[in-house]
Amino acid sequence: MDFVILIAFGLLMYLVLFLPQQRRAREHKRLIESLGEGDEVLTNSGIFGFVNAVDDDVLWLEVADGVELRVARASVANKVSASESEATEEVDEDADA
């Protein structure tokens, strides 16, 4: 009986901890593979930018006019959709006013 409880606990731990982490890792890998020039992205450090060039494991992000950063491809947290980009611009405009 104790052995069955131990196996059930191990299975529960796998389902609760490891399975969601593996799913997030697969989604992040798909995101990184899908990056291309012109995509607006957010890095893990909170920097927004547009992808200007893609090398093997390096992205060149334009963060302002004439300012490019070289970042690791794996440091991209997600792509920014048009609605998120517009919301960010509205917040910036409100701060300037």
C-alpha positions as CSV (number, residue, x, y, z in Angstrom):
1,M,0.0,0.0,0.0
2,D,2.8,2.4,0.9
3,F,4.4,1.7,-2.5
4,V,1.3,2.7,-4.4
5,I,1.1,6.0,-2.5
6,L,4.7,6.7,-3.3
7,I,4.2,6.0,-7.0
8,A,1.0,8.1,-7.0
9,F,2.9,11.0,-5.3
10,G,5.7,10.8,-7.9
11,L,3.2,10.8,-10.7
12,L,1.4,13.8,-9.2
13,M,4.7,15.7,-8.9
14,Y,5.5,15.0,-12.5
15,L,2.1,16.3,-13.6
16,V,2.2,19.4,-11.5
17,L,5.9,20.4,-11.8
18,F,7.6,18.9,-14.8
19,L,4.9,18.8,-17.5
20,P,4.0,22.5,-17.4
21,Q,7.7,23.4,-17.5
22,Q,8.3,21.2,-20.5
23,R,5.3,22.8,-22.3
24,R,6.7,26.3,-21.6
25,A,10.1,25.3,-22.9
26,R,8.6,23.9,-26.1
27,E,6.6,27.2,-26.6
28,H,9.7,29.3,-26.1
29,K,11.7,27.2,-28.5
30,R,8.9,27.7,-31.2
31,L,8.9,31.4,-30.5
32,I,12.7,31.7,-30.9
33,E,12.6,29.7,-34.1
34,S,9.8,31.9,-35.6
35,L,11.6,35.2,-35.1
36,G,12.3,37.1,-38.3
37,E,13.2,40.6,-39.5
38,G,10.6,43.2,-38.7
39,D,9.1,41.5,-35.6
40,E,8.7,43.6,-32.5
41,V,9.9,41.7,-29.5
42,L,10.3,42.1,-25.7
43,T,13.5,40.8,-24.1
44,N,13.7,39.2,-20.7
45,S,15.3,42.4,-19.5
46,G,12.3,44.5,-20.5
47,I,13.7,46.1,-23.7
48,F,11.3,46.5,-26.6
49,G,12.8,46.5,-30.1
50,F,12.4,45.6,-33.7
51,V,14.4,42.8,-35.2
52,N,16.7,44.2,-37.9
53,A,18.8,41.1,-38.6
54,V,19.0,37.5,-37.5
55,D,22.3,35.7,-37.2
56,D,22.6,32.1,-35.8
57,D,22.0,32.8,-32.1
58,V,22.2,36.6,-32.2
59,L,19.5,39.2,-33.0
60,W,20.1,42.8,-33.9
61,L,17.3,44.9,-32.3
62,E,16.6,48.5,-33.2
63,V,15.5,50.1,-29.9
64,A,15.5,53.7,-31.2
65,D,16.3,55.5,-34.4
66,G,19.9,54.6,-35.2
67,V,20.4,52.6,-32.0
68,E,20.9,48.8,-32.4
69,L,21.5,46.2,-29.7
70,R,23.1,42.8,-30.2
71,V,21.2,40.3,-28.0
72,A,21.1,36.6,-27.6
73,R,18.2,35.0,-29.4
74,A,17.2,33.1,-26.3
75,S,16.8,36.3,-24.3
76,V,13.6,37.1,-26.2
77,A,10.6,36.8,-23.9
78,N,7.8,37.2,-26.5
79,K,6.6,38.9,-29.6
80,V,4.7,42.1,-29.1
81,S,1.4,42.3,-30.9
82,A,0.0,45.4,-32.5
83,S,-2.4,46.1,-29.6
84,E,0.3,45.8,-27.0
85,S,2.5,48.2,-29.0
86,E,-0.2,50.7,-29.3
87,A,-0.9,50.6,-25.6
88,T,2.8,51.2,-24.9
89,E,2.8,54.2,-27.2
90,E,-0.3,55.6,-25.5
91,V,1.4,55.4,-22.1
92,D,4.6,57.1,-23.5
93,E,2.5,59.9,-25.0
94,D,0.6,60.4,-21.7
95,A,4.0,60.6,-19.8
96,D,5.2,63.3,-22.3
97,A,2.1,65.5,-21.9
